[in-house]
Amino acid sequence: MSMIRDLRAVVRPSNRPLPRKEAAAPFEPDTTTSSAVVDCAVYRDGARVESGRTLSPQEAMREVRRDGGFVWIGLHEPTEAEFAGIASAFGLHPLAVEDAVQAHQRPKLERYDDSLFTVFKTVHYVEHDQLTANSEVIDTGEVMCFTGRDFFITVRHGGQGSLRALRHRLQADPELLAKGPSAVLHAIADHVVDGYIAVADSVQDDIDEVETEAFSPGRNGGVSRGVDSARIYQLKREVLEFKRAVAPLQRPMQLLSERPMRLVDPDIQKYFRDVADHVARVHEQVMGFDELLNSILQANLAQASVAQNEDMRKITAWAAIIAVPTMVCGVYGMNFKYMPELHWKYGYPVIMSITVALCLGIHRTLKRNGWL
C-alpha cells in the first residue's frame, strides 16, 4: 500500500515544494552534445549521479555499462543527423528511429530485441473566451519512448508536453526510480493520460455551452434558431483529433498491464492497469462527445428548418391580409364611368370600414391558428 501511495504521489503532483537538494539542475548542452538534447542523466540506486559536468549520451552510456544504473536522455524534435549517434550507441532499431524523427505517428507499442518503442500523443486544451468557427480547442504533440535494460530515451515533438517537471518529481522518489526505466515509462504514461482526463473535462464544458445555446428558446419564447453550424463542425473536428490520440492507446496499455515483459519490472506492470482503466474511461467520454455533437448538429439543423417554416408562414399570413385591400383598391382603380359607390356620400368610409374589418378578421383567425 505504501508503494501505491508513493507511485501516485510521483505521477500526480502535490502542492508541496520539492526539496532543494533533490531538484535537478537545468541541463546546458556543451559543444559535444546535440542541440536537441534537453537533459541527459545517469541514475543509480534511484538517485541522480552528479558528475560535476554535463555528460554526452555516449559518455553516460559508458558510465552506466561500467558502474550500473540507467541513463535517461530527453530530446526535443531531433533531426536525423542529431539522433543518428544516439541511435547507434544504444542499438535502436532503424524503423523505430525513423518513426521517432519523422513524428506524426499514431499511439502504439512495438517490441524489438532489446527495447520497447512506445508512442504517446500529448493533448493540451487551448483556452478561449468564446467558441467560434475557427477556435482551436485541442493542441496535440507527441512523446516517443525507447525503453531498454539500462536506458530510457524520450523524443518529444510539439510545443506542449514538457517532461522536466515529471523528471524532478521522479527524482524526489528514489525508491521508485530504483525500479529502473519501466518506472519512468509508467510515470510518463500516467502523466499523459491524466492530461487526457483534464482536457476531456474542459471539452465537456464547451459541448455543454453549445448544447445550451442550441436548445435555448428563441425571442419572445419562439422557436430557437440554433447556433452557427460551423461552430459545431469545428468542435467535432477537435474531438476527432482527441479521439485519434486516445483510441489507439488502449491496446498498448492493455499489453503493458497484462502481458509479462522482461523490460518491465513486475512491481511496475500492475500499475499499468490503472492507466489502462483511465484510457478506457476517457475513450468512452470522447465517443460520447462525438455522438452528442452529432445529435446537437441534427437538432440544430431541424430547428433551423422549423424556424424557416415559421418565417414562411408569417410571410404568407401577412400576404393574405394585404391581399384584401389590394383587391379592393384594384376594383376601385378601374376606369368605369358608372359605379354606384362613386357618387354615394358614404361610399368611401363604408368601403374602408369593410376593408379594415376583413383584415382584422383574417388577422385574428391566423393568429388563433398560430400563424402569427
C-alpha positions in Angstrom: 0.0 0.0 0.0 2.9 2.4 0.7 4.3 1.8 -2.7 0.9 2.7 -4.3 0.8 5.9 -2.4 4.4 6.7 -3.4 3.7 5.9 -7.0 0.6 8.1 -7.2 2.4 11.0 -5.4 5.0 11.0 -8.1 2.9 10.9 -11.2 0.1 13.2 -9.8 2.0 16.2 -8.3 1.0 17.6 -5.0 1.3 21.2 -3.8 4.4 20.5 -1.7 7.6 22.2 -2.9 10.4 19.9 -3.8 13.5 19.8 -1.5 16.2 22.0 -3.0 18.8 19.3 -2.8 16.8 16.8 -4.9 15.8 19.2 -7.7 17.8 18.6 -10.9 19.9 21.3 -12.3 18.9 22.6 -15.7 20.8 20.9 -18.5 23.1 23.1 -20.5 24.4 21.3 -23.5 28.1 21.8 -24.3 29.7 21.8 -27.7 29.9 18.0 -27.8 26.2 17.5 -27.2 23.4 17.7 -29.8 21.3 20.8 -29.5 18.2 18.6 -29.5 19.2 17.0 -26.1 17.2 18.6 -23.3 18.6 16.6 -20.4 20.9 13.6 -20.0 21.5 12.0 -16.6 22.6 8.7 -15.0 20.6 7.2 -12.3 21.9 4.6 -9.9 20.0 3.2 -6.9 17.2 5.6 -7.6 19.4 8.8 -7.3 20.7 11.0 -10.0 24.5 10.7 -10.3 26.1 14.2 -10.2 29.3 14.1 -12.2 30.2 17.8 -11.9 29.8 18.3 -15.7 27.4 17.7 -18.5 27.7 14.2 -19.9 27.1 13.4 -23.5 24.7 10.5 -24.2 27.7 8.4 -25.2 29.6 9.2 -22.0 26.5 8.5 -19.9 26.1 5.1 -21.7 29.7 4.1 -21.0 29.3 5.1 -17.3 26.1 3.0 -17.0 27.6 0.0 -18.7 30.7 0.2 -16.4 29.1 1.1 -13.0 25.4 0.1 -13.4 22.2 2.1 -13.2 20.4 3.5 -16.2 20.6 6.7 -18.3 17.6 8.9 -19.1 18.0 11.1 -22.2 15.4 13.6 -23.2 15.4 15.1 -26.7 13.1 17.6 -28.4 12.5 17.4 -32.2 15.9 16.0 -33.1 16.9 15.8 -36.8 18.0 12.5 -38.3 21.7 13.6 -38.1 21.3 14.6 -34.4 19.7 11.3 -33.5 21.9 9.1 -35.5 24.8 9.0 -33.0 22.4 8.2 -30.0 20.6 5.5 -32.0 23.9 3.9 -33.0 25.3 4.0 -29.4 22.2 2.4 -27.9 21.4 0.0 -30.7 18.0 1.3 -31.5 16.0 -0.3 -34.3 16.1 1.7 -37.6 12.3 1.6 -38.1 11.7 3.0 -34.6 14.4 5.7 -35.1 12.7 6.7 -38.4 9.3 7.0 -36.6 10.8 9.0 -33.8 12.4 11.5 -36.1 9.6 12.0 -38.6 6.8 12.1 -35.9 3.1 12.2 -36.8 2.7 8.6 -35.6 -0.3 7.1 -34.0 0.0 5.8 -30.4 1.5 2.3 -30.4 3.8 -0.1 -28.6 6.4 -2.0 -30.6 8.8 -4.6 -29.2 12.3 -5.1 -30.6 15.1 -7.4 -29.4 16.4 -5.3 -26.6 14.0 -2.4 -26.3 10.4 -1.2 -26.3 9.2 1.6 -28.5 6.2 3.5 -27.3 4.4 6.4 -28.9 2.1 8.7 -26.9 0.1 11.7 -28.2 0.0 14.5 -25.7 -3.1 16.7 -25.6 -3.4 20.3 -24.4 -6.6 22.3 -24.1 -6.4 25.7 -25.7 -8.1 28.3 -23.6 -10.5 30.6 -25.4 -13.0 33.3 -24.4 -15.7 32.1 -26.8 -16.0 29.1 -29.1 -16.0 30.3 -32.8 -15.9 28.5 -36.1 -12.1 28.9 -36.1 -11.4 28.3 -32.5 -8.5 25.9 -31.7 -9.7 23.7 -28.8 -7.1 21.0 -28.7 -3.4 21.2 -29.4 -1.5 17.8 -29.8 2.1 16.8 -29.6 4.0 13.5 -29.4 6.3 11.7 -26.9 8.2 8.7 -28.2 9.9 6.5 -25.6 12.7 3.9 -26.0 12.8 1.6 -23.0 15.9 -0.6 -22.6 17.5 -2.6 -19.9 19.7 0.3 -18.8 18.5 3.3 -20.8 15.3 5.3 -21.3 15.2 7.8 -24.2 12.3 10.3 -24.8 11.8 12.1 -28.1 9.3 14.9 -27.8 7.6 16.8 -30.7 5.4 19.8 -30.4 5.4 22.8 -28.0 3.4 21.0 -25.3 4.1 18.1 -23.1 7.4 19.1 -21.4 8.7 16.3 -19.1 11.0 18.5 -17.0 8.6 18.7 -14.0 7.9 15.0 -14.2 11.6 14.2 -14.1 12.0 16.4 -11.0 9.1 14.6 -9.2 10.6 11.2 -10.1 14.0 12.3 -8.8 12.3 13.2 -5.5 11.3 9.5 -5.1 14.5 7.3 -5.3 12.6 4.2 -4.2 10.5 4.4 -7.3 13.4 5.3 -9.7 15.3 2.3 -8.4 12.8 0.1 -10.3 14.6 1.2 -13.5 13.4 2.5 -16.9 10.0 0.8 -16.7 9.1 3.1 -13.7 9.8 6.1 -15.9 7.7 4.6 -18.7 4.7 4.2 -16.3 5.1 7.7 -15.0 5.0 9.2 -18.5 2.0 7.1 -19.5 0.1 8.1 -16.4 1.2 11.8 -16.9 -0.1 11.8 -20.5 -3.4 10.0 -19.6 -4.0 12.4 -16.7 -3.7 15.2 -19.3 -6.5 13.4 -21.3 -8.8 13.5 -18.3 -8.3 17.2 -17.7 -8.8 18.0 -21.4 -12.0 15.8 -21.5 -13.5 17.9 -18.6 -12.8 21.1 -20.4 -14.2 19.9 -23.7 -17.3 18.8 -21.9 -17.8 22.4 -20.8 -17.6 23.6 -24.4 -20.1 21.0 -25.5 -22.5 21.9 -22.7 -22.3 25.6 -23.7 -23.1 24.7 -27.4 -25.9 22.4 -26.3 -27.5 25.0 -24.0 -27.4 27.6 -26.7 -28.8 25.2 -29.3 -31.8 24.3 -27.2 -32.5 27.6 -25.6 -35.8 29.3 -26.5 -35.9 32.0 -29.2 -37.0 35.5 -28.9 -40.4 36.0 -27.2 -40.4 32.3 -26.4 -40.5 31.3 -30.0 -38.6 28.5 -31.8 -34.8 28.8 -31.3 -32.8 29.4 -34.5 -30.0 27.3 -33.1 -26.3 28.1 -33.3 -23.9 28.5 -36.1 -23.4 25.1 -37.5 -19.7 25.9 -38.3 -19.1 26.1 -34.6 -20.4 22.6 -34.1 -18.4 21.3 -37.0 -15.2 22.9 -35.6 -15.8 21.3 -32.2 -16.4 17.9 -33.9 -13.0 18.3 -35.7 -11.3 19.0 -32.4 -13.0 16.0 -30.8 -11.9 13.8 -33.7 -8.3 14.9 -33.1 -8.7 14.0 -29.4 -10.1 10.6 -30.4 -7.1 9.9 -32.6 -4.9 10.4 -29.5 -6.9 8.2 -27.1 -8.4 5.3 -29.1 -5.2 3.7 -30.4 -3.6 3.9 -26.9 -6.0 1.3 -25.4 -4.2 -1.7 -26.9 -0.7 -0.7 -25.8 -1.8 -0.1 -22.2 -3.5 -3.4 -22.1 -0.4 -5.2 -23.3 1.8 -3.4 -20.8 -0.6 -4.3 -18.0 -1.4 -7.9 -18.9 1.5 -9.4 -20.8 4.7 -10.1 -18.9 7.7 -8.3 -20.5 11.3 -8.7 -19.4 11.9 -5.0 -19.8 9.1 -4.1 -17.4 9.5 -4.6 -13.7 6.7 -6.9 -12.3 6.1 -4.5 -9.5 5.5 -1.7 -12.0 3.5 -3.7 -14.5 0.5 -4.0 -12.3 0.2 -0.2 -12.1 -0.3 0.0 -15.9 -3.8 -1.4 -15.2 -4.8 1.9 -13.6 -3.5 3.7 -16.7 -5.4 1.3 -19.0 -8.6 1.9 -17.0 -8.2 5.7 -17.3 -7.6 5.4 -21.0 -10.8 3.3 -21.4 -12.8 5.8 -19.4 -11.6 8.8 -21.5 -12.2 6.8 -24.7 -15.8 6.3 -23.6 -16.1 10.0 -22.9 -14.7 11.0 -26.3 -17.0 8.6 -28.1 -19.9 10.1 -26.2 -18.8 13.6 -27.2 -18.9 12.6 -30.8 -22.3 11.1 -30.6 -23.7 14.0 -28.6 -22.3 16.5 -31.1 -24.0 14.6 -33.9 -27.3 14.8 -32.1 -26.8 18.5 -31.4 -26.0 19.1 -35.1 -29.0 17.3 -36.3 -31.3 19.0 -33.8 -29.7 22.4 -34.7 -30.5 21.8 -38.4 -34.0 20.7 -37.6 -34.6 23.8 -35.5 -33.3 26.0 -38.3 -35.8 24.3 -40.7 -38.6 24.8 -38.2 -37.7 28.5 -37.9 -37.6 29.0 -41.6 -41.0 27.3 -41.9 -42.3 29.6 -39.2 -41.0 32.6 -41.1 -42.7 31.5 -44.3 -46.0 31.0 -42.5 -45.8 34.6 -41.2 -44.9 36.0 -44.6 -47.9 34.0 -46.1 -50.2 35.2 -43.4 -49.3 38.9 -43.9 -49.6 38.4 -47.7 -53.2 37.1 -47.2 -54.1 40.1 -45.0 -52.6 42.6 -47.5 -54.5 40.8 -50.4 -57.8 42.2 -49.1 -57.1 46.0 -49.5 -55.1 45.2 -52.7 -58.2 43.6 -54.2 -60.5 46.4 -53.1 -58.1 49.1 -54.4 -57.8 47.1 -57.6 -61.5 47.1 -58.1 -62.0 50.8 -57.5 -58.9 51.6 -59.6 -60.7 50.5 -62.7 -61.8 53.4 -65.0 -65.5 52.7 -65.2 -67.9 55.7 -65.6 -70.9 54.1 -63.9 -70.0 52.7 -60.4 -72.8 53.2 -57.9 -70.5 53.9 -55.0 -68.6 56.6 -56.7 -71.3 59.2 -56.3 -72.6 58.0 -52.9 -71.8 60.2 -49.9 -70.8 57.4 -47.6 -69.2 55.2 -50.2 -65.6 55.8 -49.2 -65.9 55.3 -45.4 -68.1 52.2 -45.9 -65.6 50.6 -48.2 -62.7 51.4 -45.9 -64.5 50.1 -42.9 -65.3 46.8 -44.7 -61.7 46.5 -45.8 -60.3 47.1 -42.2 -62.9 44.7 -40.8 -61.9 41.9 -43.2 -58.2 42.5 -42.5 -58.8 42.3 -38.7 -60.9 39.2 -39.1 -58.2 37.4 -41.2 -55.5 38.6 -38.7 -57.4 37.2 -35.7 -58.1 33.9 -37.5 -54.5 33.4 -38.5 -53.2 34.4 -35.0 -55.6 32.0 -33.3 -54.2 29.2 -35.6 -50.6 30.0 -34.7 -49.6 31.6 -38.0 -48.8 35.0 -36.5 
